[in-house]
Amino acid sequence: MDNIDTMDMVKLKGIAGAVFLIVFLTSGIVFIYNEAGSDTIELIKGYDYISYDWKQIPLFLFLPVMVFFDLFIICMLLLPWRRRISLVMQKLMIPVTVYGISSFVIGVIISMVISVYPLGTDYYKCDSTSIVSSGSHYAKSKEMCKAREYSIDSEDETQR
């Protein structure tokens, strides 16, 4: 009888851990997509004022790996054919790992190229004293930087 209770407890811990990983990965996917995706689209469309952090590009390229692991955990938790799915997912693990490593390397290279070409030639870097974000703000002209800085300062004064 004691052995059955231990087995149920181990299974319950496994299910709780899987649910936690599903929630954690899904919220990470949504957060990265919303943050990195919108900033990347602003850069591609050539907006006048953008915020850019070089770490967003590798994270954005890493999203399919996170989706794969999210689906893997969901399939292992919910579906009745766990052994078949486990074998298929294990076969896919090597290509996903190769993609994850290559997306990181390619993402870092793309980030360096973006920092040099579009941001270095088409935009001016605005002074930022934010301790919340490690990224930088860029504008098409110095006047836009000053106007944005002025509007932020005036908002701070009205909030006091």
DADAWO-V97440 format. One record per backbone hydrogen bond with DSSP energy under -0.5 kcal/mol. NH is the residue of the N-H (numbers start at 1). CO is the residue of the C=O. If there is no record, write none. Layout:
((NH/CO) (NH/CO))
This chain:
((5/1) (6/2) (7/3) (8/4) (9/5) (10/6) (11/7) (12/8) (13/9) (14/10) (15/11) (16/12) (17/13) (18/14) (19/15) (20/16) (21/17) (22/18) (23/19) (24/20) (25/21) (26/22) (27/23) (28/24) (29/25) (30/26) (31/27) (32/28) (33/29) (34/30) (35/31) (36/32) (37/32) (37/33) (38/34) (39/35) (40/36) (41/37) (42/38) (43/39) (44/40) (45/41) (46/42) (47/42) (50/138) (52/136) (56/53) (57/54) (58/54) (59/55) (60/56) (61/57) (62/58) (63/60) (65/62) (66/62) (67/63) (68/64) (69/65) (70/66) (71/67) (72/68) (73/69) (74/70) (75/71) (76/72) (77/73) (78/74) (79/75) (82/80) (85/81) (86/82) (87/83) (88/84) (89/85) (90/86) (91/87) (92/88) (93/89) (94/90) (95/91) (96/92) (97/93) (98/94) (99/95) (100/96) (101/97) (102/98) (103/99) (104/100) (105/101) (106/102) (107/103) (108/104) (109/105) (110/106) (111/107) (112/108) (113/109) (114/110) (115/111) (116/112) (117/113) (119/114) (121/117) (122/118) (123/118) (123/119) (124/139) (126/124) (126/137) (136/52) (137/126) (138/50) (139/124) (140/48) (145/141) (146/142) (147/143) (148/144) (149/145) (150/146) (151/147) (152/148) (153/149) (154/150) (155/151) (156/152) (157/153) (158/154) (159/155) (160/156))
